[in-house]
Amino acid sequence: MAATLFTLGLNHQTAPLAVRERVVFHVERLQEALGELKRGLAREAAILSTCNRTELYVSGGKEDETPAELAQWLAHYHRLGAADLQQYLYTLPNEQAVRHAFRVASGLDSMVIGEPQILGQMKEAARAAESAGTLGSLLHRLFQRSFAVAKEVRSTTRVGAASVSMAAAAVKLAARIFPSLKDQSVLLIGAGEMIELTATHFAAQAPARITVANRTLERAERLAARFNAQAIELRSLGEQLHEYDIVVSCTASSLPILGKGLVERALRARRRRPMFMVDLAVPRDIEQEAGELDDVFLYTVDDLAGIVAANLDSRRAALEQAEAIIDTQVGRFMQWMQLREGVPLIRALREEADAARREELERALKALQRGEDPAAVLDALSRALTNKLMHGPTQALSETLKRIR
């Protein structure tokens, strides 16, 4: 089968955080990027961009040319050298692309095996492509089947039952640094799904205080109200950062929110009492240099991977069951793709047959108008149609028999 479907990208397994954060597609520019892909490289395109992966899903193109062109486009779009980026990329055609999409949607390719957030992120990617006019029949089918497979995996296996989320890992790590979380003040920066999950885990430990900081105060207040927490605006961080022992940040900002200087001033005000900081954002919300300060314990999503992976053994049997489900569903999808490739041929055959019918019908009508015997005209019509309709299949069969001999 000709390669008509490709996935090209990088993830937490192939690229470090320093690389991943440089190829993030921000929401406000996603439609523009999708438009570029469709105009220059593909008939259909979708982009999945999360803290752990950036992937291009495209339909159309040539197996020996399209992957290299996609890699060059990705590097150029993010102002990176193509050679520098190439070592982190994977390219998956056809069946491999289908299997990968099913595994990603099911949470089997995540840093947190079985985590549910990726499914919502894939749905967002599909909606964005549909809105941009780049989601055609093949990618639409691929994403819809991915969602169905993910549902089957989650409902019939225990892949997600013992998963340890990044938020839970952050709480575990904080508990290693502070004797008791009940005496600590917690600052959560952002108001998205990850911060909501983090708030849930920290609130269960009953810390002394929880505060939610966000660019939009109203969103911060809505989240804070659920956990009996306070809400502040981001611009207040300069004056209040020193009050917090634990800081967890996850926003969609393209630039750092907490710089080294701001953290350094907070430490002086704290009289060198330690600060535990977790940066769950990609690109990073907290400048890397802040982690070099004494009394600052700064962790990124990659740093938490070890804690998350420690729970993998308990899910081994469930993973095998999930992979078996995916194997079956990949086979079905590939059958659909093969049948889909035959549609243009069937359409062409029908059009050719209809053209032959019209031509012979016109000839027969003219013969009748000339007064020729109707029975002879009908006989000639049927013979001519039979010969024309059988010519192509007969010729193909003859060629096949010659090759066999």
Buried (B, 14 or more C-beta within 10 A) or exposed (E): EEBBBBBBBBBBEBBEBEBBBBBBBEEEEBBEBBBBBBEEBBBBBBBBBBBBBBBBBBBBBEEEEBBEBBBBBBBEBBEBEBEEBBEBBBBBBBBBBBBBBBBBBBBBBBBBBBBBBBBEBBBBBBEBBBEBEBBBEBBBBBBEBBBEBBEBBBEEBBBBEBBBBBBBBBBBBBBEBBEEBEEBBBBBBBBBBBBBBBBBBBBEBEBEBBBBBBBEBEBBBBBBEEBEBBBBEBEEBEEBBBEBBBBBBBBBBEEBBBBBEBBBBBBEEBEEEBBBBBBBBBBBBBBBBBBEBEEBBBBBBBBBBEBBBEBBEEBEEBBEBBBEBBEEBBEEBBEBBEEEEEEEEEEEEEEEBEEBBEEBEEEBEEBEEEEEEEEEBEEBBEEBBEEBBEEEEEEEEEEEEEEEE
